[in-house]
Amino acid sequence: MAKPTTVHTCAQCGATFPRWNGKCTECGAWGSISEEKTVTLPPRTKSTVGIAAATLDRLQDVVVENAPRQATRIPEFDRVLGGGIVPGSLILIGGDPGIGKSTLTMQCAGTIAKQGKKVLYISGEESPHQLKLRADRLGVLHPEIYVCATNSFEEAAQLVEQLRPHLLIIDSIQTIATQELESAAGTVSQVRHCAALLMALAKGKGIATILIGHVTKEGSLAGPRVLEHLVDVVLTFEGDRSHTFRLLRGTKNRFGSTNEVGVFQMEATGLTSVPNPSELLLAEKPANTPGSVATATIEGTRPLLVEVQALVSESFFGNPVRSALGLEHARVSMILAVLEKRFGLHIGAQDIYTNIVGGMKITETAADLAIAVALISSFRNRPIGHGVIVCGEIGLSGEIRSVAHADQRINEGRKLGFRRFIIPKNNAKKIAPSPEKREEEILGVASLDEVMESLF
C-alpha cells in the first residue's frame, strides 16, 4: 500500500518544493504555493507496463497522413480549429466565468450528435437536470447526447469504455479527481494527473476530448503550464459579459494555425457566429461627431474595423482622470506624451477617456494614429469627415511608422463603403488601386503634422 506524502506545489507554474515558501522561486508568484498530500505509486515492472519496443525511423521516410476532421458546423469554431475536430485530439477551452464556454461546448455536442455521432458530456459542476435545461434553451436536444454528473475519473473512464463516444466533453477539468491521489479535486497534482490520463484515453481510443478550464483571479488558466503542455489545442474565450461579442482565440494548435480568431455574438439562443463583425461594430457609429474615428485592426488573420472614441474635458480635480477601455493604458499615455511634446497640444491637464466600442480589446500598435486623431478631434471639438479610416503606429518622435497587412485593412474598409484611407507613407506606396475603379483617396503620411493638415 502506497503511503501519502506531503508536497508543496505552485498553482501558477506547477513547481514543487520540499517545504512551504511565500514566493515561488521558479515563476516569482507570491502566495501561490499550497500544501498537498499525494500518493506515490510503486514503480511498475516491465511485465505490467507493456510498453512497445522503440523503433528508429528516418524522418524523410515517415509517412504523413492527413488527419480526418469532424466539422462542428459552427463556422467560427471550425475556423479557429483549422477546419474541425481531429479524432483523438485533446482541446482545452478557457475563459472567465459566464463567458460562454459551456454554451459553446453544448452547442458543439448538439451539432455533432445531429451528424449521427455519440457525445458523452461529463459534468462535475451541474446536474443532468441543469444540462437538459441548457440544451433545451439552445435547441440542441438529441438522443445521441449522453450526460453524467460525476467527479470521479474512474467512473468517467468506465462510461467511455461502455459508450465509446465520438466526442467527450469534461466540464470542467478542475472538478475531476482520480482515486490514485489523495489530494482534493482542483489541486495542481490532480489537474496534472487527470489531464494526463484523459490524454492517454483520447489518444488510445481515438476519442476527441474537449476540456473546459477555469480561469484564476490573475486571468490565467488554473494549472496553465501543466495543461497547455499536455493538450493539443488551447482556445481562450475573450470578451466582456456585459457586451454581446465574444472572441475565441487559438493560442496553441498542433493541427492548424494559431493565427485564427473566431467572433461570436451571445444571444438568447446561444452563441451565434458573426461572419462580418466589422459591419456590426460600426453599425451605430455616429456621423460628424467629435472624438470618433474608425480604424482597421488585425485579429489573427482577419481584418476588423472598429470605432475608437475619445472624450477630452476640463478637469475639476487635482489629478486628471485617465481611462482606457479596450486599449492599453500605457500606450494611451505614451500617445498623450507625444502629442504634448511633439505637437504642442496642451492636453495634460484635461480629463481623458478612451474607448473601443463593442467591448473589443486592441493591443496592436496600428491603432496609435486613430487614438491620436480621436483625442485631437475631441479636444478641438472638430469631427472627422465621413468614410475615413485611420491606422498607423506612432513613434516617440512623432513619426508615423508602417503597419503590417495594410492591403487587407484597406480591402475590408472598401467592402463597407469607406473612401478615404490615411495610412503610413511606406504602406501607401504599395497599395494597388481599387479594382472597382471607384473614387477613393489613399493618403500616405509620415508625421503627425501631415495628419493634422489633412484632417483639421
C-alpha positions as CSV (number, residue, x, y, z in Angstrom):
1,M,0.0,0.0,0.0
2,A,1.4,3.3,-1.1
3,K,1.9,5.9,1.7
4,P,0.7,9.5,1.2
5,T,3.5,12.1,1.0
6,T,3.2,15.9,1.5
7,V,4.4,18.2,-1.3
8,H,4.2,21.9,-1.8
9,T,3.1,22.9,-5.3
10,C,2.9,26.3,-7.0
11,A,-0.5,26.8,-8.6
12,Q,0.9,29.0,-11.3
13,C,3.9,27.0,-12.8
14,G,3.4,23.6,-11.2
15,A,6.9,23.6,-9.5
16,T,7.2,21.5,-6.3
17,F,9.2,22.3,-3.2
18,P,10.1,20.3,-0.1
19,R,8.6,22.9,2.2
20,W,6.3,25.9,2.0
21,N,7.6,29.2,0.7
22,G,5.9,32.6,0.5
23,K,7.3,33.2,-3.0
24,C,7.8,30.7,-5.8
25,T,11.4,30.7,-6.9
26,E,10.5,29.5,-10.4
27,C,7.9,31.9,-11.6
28,G,8.1,34.6,-8.9
29,A,4.4,34.4,-7.8
30,W,3.6,35.3,-4.2
31,G,1.1,33.2,-2.2
32,S,0.7,30.6,-4.9
33,I,2.3,27.6,-3.1
34,S,-0.1,25.2,-1.4
35,E,0.4,22.0,0.6
36,E,-1.0,18.8,-1.0
37,K,-1.0,15.2,0.0
38,T,-0.2,12.8,-2.8
39,V,0.3,9.1,-3.2
40,T,3.5,7.9,-4.8
41,L,2.6,4.8,-6.7
42,P,5.1,1.9,-6.7
43,P,7.3,1.6,-9.8
44,R,5.7,-0.7,-12.4
45,T,7.6,-3.6,-13.7
46,K,8.2,-4.3,-17.4
47,S,5.5,-7.0,-17.4
48,T,2.8,-4.7,-16.1
49,V,3.6,-1.7,-18.2
50,G,3.7,-3.4,-21.6
51,I,5.5,-0.6,-23.4
52,A,6.0,-1.3,-27.1
53,A,9.6,-1.5,-28.3
54,A,11.0,1.7,-29.6
55,T,11.7,2.0,-33.3
56,L,14.1,4.1,-35.2
57,D,13.0,5.7,-38.5
58,R,14.4,8.1,-40.9
59,L,12.5,11.4,-40.8
60,Q,12.2,11.6,-44.6
61,D,10.7,8.0,-44.7
62,V,7.9,8.8,-42.2
63,V,4.5,8.5,-43.9
64,V,2.3,11.5,-43.1
65,E,-1.4,11.0,-43.3
66,N,-3.9,13.9,-43.3
67,A,-5.9,13.6,-40.1
68,P,-9.6,13.4,-40.8
69,R,-11.6,16.2,-39.2
70,Q,-15.1,16.2,-37.9
71,A,-16.8,19.6,-38.7
72,T,-18.8,21.0,-35.9
73,R,-20.9,23.1,-38.3
74,I,-20.3,26.1,-36.1
75,P,-18.4,28.2,-38.7
76,E,-16.3,30.4,-36.3
77,F,-15.4,27.4,-34.1
78,D,-14.3,25.3,-37.1
79,R,-12.3,28.3,-38.3
80,V,-10.2,28.5,-35.2
81,L,-9.8,24.7,-35.0
82,G,-8.5,24.7,-38.6
83,G,-11.5,23.0,-40.2
84,G,-12.9,20.8,-37.5
85,I,-12.1,18.5,-34.6
86,V,-9.4,15.9,-35.2
87,P,-10.3,12.5,-33.7
88,G,-8.1,11.7,-30.7
89,S,-7.2,15.3,-30.1
90,L,-7.3,17.0,-26.6
91,I,-8.8,20.5,-26.7
92,L,-8.7,22.9,-23.8
93,I,-11.2,25.9,-23.7
94,G,-10.6,28.5,-21.1
95,G,-12.2,31.8,-20.2
96,D,-13.8,33.9,-17.4
97,P,-16.9,32.5,-15.7
98,G,-20.1,33.1,-17.7
99,I,-18.2,34.0,-20.9
100,G,-19.9,31.1,-22.8
101,K,-17.6,28.0,-22.5
102,S,-20.3,25.6,-21.5
103,T,-22.7,27.2,-24.0
104,L,-20.3,26.6,-26.9
105,T,-19.5,23.0,-25.9
106,M,-23.2,22.2,-25.6
107,Q,-23.9,23.6,-29.0
108,C,-20.9,21.6,-30.3
109,A,-22.4,18.5,-28.7
110,G,-25.7,19.1,-30.5
111,T,-24.2,19.7,-33.9
112,I,-22.0,16.5,-33.6
113,A,-25.0,14.4,-32.4
114,K,-27.1,15.6,-35.4
115,Q,-24.5,14.0,-37.6
116,G,-25.1,10.6,-36.1
117,K,-22.2,10.7,-33.6
118,K,-22.3,9.8,-30.0
119,V,-21.4,12.5,-27.5
120,L,-20.7,12.0,-23.8
121,Y,-20.9,15.1,-21.6
122,I,-19.3,14.7,-18.1
123,S,-20.2,17.5,-15.7
124,G,-18.7,17.9,-12.3
125,E,-20.5,21.1,-11.6
126,E,-24.0,20.7,-12.9
127,S,-26.7,18.1,-12.6
128,P,-28.3,16.4,-15.6
129,H,-31.4,18.5,-15.0
130,Q,-29.4,21.7,-15.4
131,L,-27.7,20.3,-18.5
132,K,-31.1,19.5,-20.1
133,L,-32.4,23.0,-19.3
134,R,-29.4,24.5,-21.2
135,A,-29.7,22.1,-24.1
136,D,-33.4,22.8,-24.4
137,R,-32.8,26.6,-24.3
138,L,-30.1,26.2,-27.1
139,G,-32.3,23.8,-29.1
140,V,-29.8,21.0,-29.3
141,L,-31.6,18.2,-27.5
142,H,-30.7,14.9,-29.3
143,P,-30.9,11.2,-28.4
144,E,-27.2,10.7,-29.1
145,I,-26.1,13.1,-26.3
146,Y,-25.4,11.3,-23.1
147,V,-24.8,13.2,-19.8
148,C,-23.4,12.2,-16.4
149,A,-22.7,14.2,-13.3
150,T,-19.6,12.8,-11.6
151,N,-16.3,14.0,-10.2
152,S,-14.6,10.6,-10.5
153,F,-12.2,10.0,-13.3
154,E,-12.6,6.2,-12.8
155,E,-16.4,6.5,-13.3
156,A,-15.9,8.7,-16.4
157,A,-13.4,6.2,-17.9
158,Q,-15.8,3.4,-17.3
159,L,-18.6,5.3,-19.1
160,V,-16.3,6.0,-22.0
161,E,-15.4,2.3,-22.3
162,Q,-19.1,1.4,-22.2
163,L,-20.4,4.0,-24.7
164,R,-17.4,4.6,-27.0
165,P,-18.4,8.1,-27.9
166,H,-17.0,10.1,-30.8
167,L,-16.8,13.3,-28.6
168,L,-16.1,13.5,-24.9
169,I,-16.7,16.8,-23.0
170,I,-15.3,17.3,-19.5
171,D,-16.8,20.3,-17.7
172,S,-14.6,21.1,-16.0
173,I,-11.1,19.6,-15.6
174,Q,-10.8,21.2,-12.1
175,T,-13.7,19.2,-10.8
176,I,-12.4,15.8,-11.9
177,A,-10.3,13.7,-9.4
178,T,-8.7,10.3,-9.5
179,Q,-8.5,7.8,-6.6
180,E,-4.8,7.3,-7.3
181,L,-4.2,10.6,-5.5
182,E,-5.5,11.7,-2.1
183,S,-5.3,15.4,-2.9
184,A,-8.6,17.3,-3.5
185,A,-10.0,18.0,-6.9
186,G,-8.7,21.2,-8.5
187,T,-5.2,21.0,-7.0
188,V,-2.2,21.1,-9.3
189,S,-1.4,17.4,-8.8
190,Q,-5.0,16.3,-9.6
191,V,-5.3,18.6,-12.6
192,R,-2.0,17.4,-14.0
193,H,-2.7,13.7,-13.4
194,C,-6.3,13.7,-14.7
195,A,-5.3,15.6,-17.8
196,A,-2.5,13.1,-18.5
197,L,-5.0,10.2,-18.0
198,L,-7.5,11.8,-20.3
199,M,-4.8,12.4,-22.9
200,A,-3.9,8.7,-22.8
201,L,-7.6,7.8,-23.1
202,A,-8.2,10.1,-26.0
203,K,-5.1,9.0,-27.9
204,G,-5.6,5.3,-27.2
205,K,-9.2,5.1,-28.3
206,G,-9.2,8.0,-30.9
207,I,-11.9,10.0,-29.0
208,A,-11.9,13.7,-29.5
209,T,-11.9,15.3,-26.0
210,I,-12.8,18.9,-25.0
211,L,-11.7,20.1,-21.6
212,I,-13.2,23.2,-20.0
213,G,-10.7,25.1,-17.8
214,H,-11.4,27.7,-15.2
215,V,-9.5,31.0,-15.0
216,T,-7.8,32.2,-11.9
217,K,-8.0,35.7,-10.4
218,E,-4.8,36.6,-12.2
219,G,-6.5,35.8,-15.5
220,S,-4.6,32.6,-16.4
221,L,-5.9,29.1,-16.8
222,A,-5.7,27.2,-13.5
223,G,-2.6,25.0,-13.7
224,P,-1.8,26.7,-17.0
225,R,1.7,25.4,-17.7
226,V,0.6,21.9,-16.9
227,L,-2.5,21.9,-19.1
228,E,-1.0,23.8,-22.0
229,H,1.9,21.4,-22.5
230,L,-0.3,18.3,-22.4
231,V,-3.2,19.3,-24.7
232,D,-3.2,19.6,-28.5
233,V,-5.3,22.7,-28.8
234,V,-5.7,25.7,-26.4
235,L,-8.5,28.1,-27.0
236,T,-9.3,31.1,-25.0
237,F,-12.6,33.0,-24.8
238,E,-12.2,36.8,-24.6
239,G,-14.8,39.5,-24.1
240,D,-16.9,41.3,-21.6
241,R,-20.0,39.6,-20.2
242,S,-21.8,43.0,-20.4
243,H,-21.3,43.0,-24.2
244,T,-22.6,40.6,-26.8
245,F,-19.4,40.0,-28.7
246,R,-17.0,37.1,-27.8
247,L,-13.6,36.3,-29.3
248,L,-12.4,32.7,-29.4
249,R,-8.6,32.9,-29.8
250,G,-6.3,30.0,-30.5
251,T,-3.0,30.1,-28.6
252,K,-1.9,26.6,-29.5
253,N,-2.9,24.2,-32.2
254,R,-1.0,21.2,-33.3
255,F,-3.3,20.6,-36.2
256,G,-3.7,24.1,-37.6
257,S,-2.8,27.7,-37.4
258,T,-2.7,29.7,-34.2
259,N,-3.4,33.0,-36.0
260,E,-7.2,32.5,-36.3
261,V,-9.8,34.2,-34.2
262,G,-13.5,33.4,-34.1
263,V,-16.1,36.1,-33.5
264,F,-19.4,35.2,-31.8
265,Q,-22.4,37.1,-30.6
266,M,-24.2,36.0,-27.4
267,E,-27.9,35.8,-27.9
268,A,-30.9,34.2,-26.1
269,T,-30.5,31.0,-28.1
270,G,-26.7,30.7,-27.5
271,L,-23.6,31.8,-29.4
272,T,-24.0,32.8,-33.0
273,S,-21.2,33.0,-35.5
274,V,-20.5,36.5,-36.8
275,P,-19.3,36.3,-40.4
276,N,-18.9,40.0,-40.8
277,P,-18.1,41.6,-37.4
278,S,-16.8,44.9,-38.9
279,E,-20.3,45.7,-40.1
280,L,-21.9,45.1,-36.7
281,L,-19.1,47.0,-34.8
282,L,-19.6,50.1,-37.0
283,A,-23.4,49.9,-37.4
284,E,-24.1,52.6,-34.8
285,K,-21.1,54.8,-35.4
286,P,-22.3,58.4,-35.1
287,A,-21.7,60.7,-38.1
288,N,-19.9,64.1,-37.7
289,T,-19.3,63.6,-34.0
290,P,-16.0,64.9,-32.5
291,G,-13.8,62.2,-30.9
292,S,-15.0,59.3,-33.1
293,V,-12.8,57.6,-35.8
294,A,-12.7,54.2,-37.5
295,T,-9.6,52.2,-37.6
296,A,-8.7,48.8,-39.1
297,T,-7.1,46.2,-36.8
298,I,-5.9,42.6,-37.5
299,E,-7.2,39.8,-35.2
300,G,-5.3,36.7,-36.2
301,T,-5.6,36.7,-40.0
302,R,-8.9,38.6,-40.1
303,P,-9.1,42.4,-40.5
304,L,-11.7,44.1,-38.3
305,L,-13.0,47.6,-38.4
306,V,-13.6,49.1,-35.0
307,E,-14.6,52.5,-33.7
308,V,-12.2,54.4,-31.5
309,Q,-13.8,57.0,-29.2
310,A,-12.1,59.7,-27.1
311,L,-13.6,62.3,-24.8
312,V,-11.4,65.2,-23.6
313,S,-13.0,67.5,-21.0
314,E,-11.9,70.1,-18.5
315,S,-10.7,68.6,-15.2
316,F,-12.1,69.9,-11.9
317,F,-9.8,67.8,-9.7
318,G,-6.2,67.9,-8.8
319,N,-5.3,64.7,-10.7
320,P,-6.8,64.5,-14.2
321,V,-8.7,61.3,-15.0
322,R,-7.1,58.8,-17.4
323,S,-9.4,56.0,-18.6
324,A,-8.7,53.4,-21.3
325,L,-11.3,50.8,-22.1
326,G,-10.2,48.2,-24.6
327,L,-6.9,49.9,-25.0
328,E,-3.5,49.5,-23.2
329,H,-3.3,52.3,-20.6
330,A,0.5,52.7,-21.1
331,R,0.0,53.0,-24.9
332,V,-2.5,55.8,-24.5
333,S,-0.3,57.6,-22.0
334,M,2.6,57.4,-24.5
335,I,0.5,58.9,-27.3
336,L,-0.6,61.7,-24.9
337,A,3.0,62.5,-24.2
338,V,3.9,62.6,-27.9
339,L,1.0,65.0,-28.6
340,E,2.1,67.2,-25.7
341,K,5.8,67.3,-26.5
342,R,6.0,67.0,-30.3
343,F,2.7,68.5,-31.5
344,G,2.3,71.2,-28.8
345,L,-1.1,70.0,-27.8
346,H,-1.7,71.1,-24.1
347,I,-3.9,68.2,-23.2
348,G,-2.1,67.0,-20.0
349,A,-4.4,68.9,-17.6
350,Q,-7.6,67.5,-19.2
351,D,-9.7,64.5,-18.2
352,I,-9.3,61.9,-20.9
353,Y,-11.5,58.9,-21.6
354,T,-10.8,56.5,-24.5
355,N,-12.9,53.5,-25.5
356,I,-13.2,50.8,-28.1
357,V,-16.9,50.3,-29.0
358,G,-18.4,46.9,-28.6
359,G,-16.2,45.6,-25.8
360,M,-13.3,44.8,-28.1
361,K,-9.7,44.9,-26.9
362,I,-6.9,46.2,-29.2
363,T,-3.3,45.6,-28.3
364,E,-1.6,46.2,-31.7
365,T,0.2,49.5,-32.4
366,A,-1.6,50.1,-35.6
367,A,-4.3,51.8,-33.7
368,D,-2.0,54.6,-32.4
369,L,-2.8,57.1,-35.1
370,A,-6.6,56.5,-34.6
371,I,-6.2,57.2,-30.9
372,A,-4.3,60.4,-31.5
373,V,-6.8,61.6,-34.1
374,A,-9.7,60.9,-31.8
375,L,-8.1,62.8,-29.0
376,I,-7.3,65.8,-31.1
377,S,-10.8,65.7,-32.6
378,S,-12.4,65.8,-29.2
379,F,-10.0,68.4,-27.8
380,R,-10.7,70.8,-30.6
381,N,-14.4,69.8,-30.9
382,R,-14.0,69.1,-34.7
383,P,-15.4,66.0,-36.2
384,I,-13.7,63.7,-38.7
385,G,-15.2,63.5,-42.1
386,H,-17.5,60.6,-43.0
387,G,-16.0,57.5,-44.6
388,V,-12.4,57.9,-43.2
389,I,-10.2,55.1,-41.9
390,V,-7.1,55.9,-40.0
391,C,-4.3,53.5,-39.0
392,G,-0.6,53.7,-38.3
393,E,2.0,53.4,-35.5
394,I,3.3,56.5,-33.8
395,G,6.9,56.7,-32.7
396,L,8.2,58.8,-29.8
397,S,9.5,61.5,-32.2
398,G,6.0,61.9,-33.8
399,E,6.8,59.9,-36.9
400,I,4.2,57.5,-38.5
401,R,5.6,54.0,-38.9
402,S,4.3,51.4,-41.3
403,V,1.9,48.6,-40.3
404,A,1.5,45.0,-41.4
405,H,-1.2,43.8,-43.8
406,A,-2.2,47.3,-44.9
407,D,-3.8,45.9,-48.1
408,Q,-6.1,43.7,-46.0
409,R,-7.1,46.6,-43.9
410,I,-8.0,48.8,-46.8
411,N,-9.9,46.0,-48.6
412,E,-12.0,45.5,-45.5
413,G,-12.8,49.2,-45.5
414,R,-13.7,49.1,-49.2
415,K,-16.2,46.4,-48.5
416,L,-18.1,48.7,-46.1
417,G,-18.0,51.7,-48.3
418,F,-15.1,53.7,-46.9
419,R,-13.5,56.0,-49.5
420,R,-10.6,57.8,-47.7
421,F,-7.7,56.0,-46.0
422,I,-5.0,57.7,-44.0
423,I,-2.1,55.3,-43.6
424,P,1.7,55.4,-43.3
425,K,3.5,56.7,-46.4
426,N,5.6,53.5,-46.8
427,N,2.3,51.4,-46.9
428,A,0.6,53.8,-49.3
429,K,3.3,53.2,-51.9
430,K,2.4,49.5,-52.1
431,I,-1.4,49.7,-52.2
432,A,-3.0,48.9,-55.5
433,P,-5.9,51.0,-56.7
434,S,-9.4,49.8,-56.2
435,P,-10.4,47.0,-58.6
436,E,-13.9,48.6,-59.0
437,K,-12.3,51.8,-60.2
438,R,-14.3,53.9,-57.8
439,E,-13.2,57.3,-56.5
440,E,-11.1,56.9,-53.3
441,E,-8.2,58.6,-51.6
442,I,-5.2,56.8,-50.1
443,L,-3.2,59.4,-48.2
444,G,0.3,58.4,-47.1
445,V,1.6,60.4,-44.1
446,A,5.0,60.4,-42.4
447,S,4.3,62.6,-39.4
448,L,1.6,63.9,-37.2
449,D,1.8,67.3,-38.7
450,E,0.7,65.9,-42.1
451,V,-2.2,64.1,-40.5
452,M,-3.4,67.3,-38.8
453,E,-3.1,69.3,-42.0
454,S,-5.2,66.8,-44.0
455,L,-7.9,66.3,-41.3
456,F,-8.1,69.6,-39.4
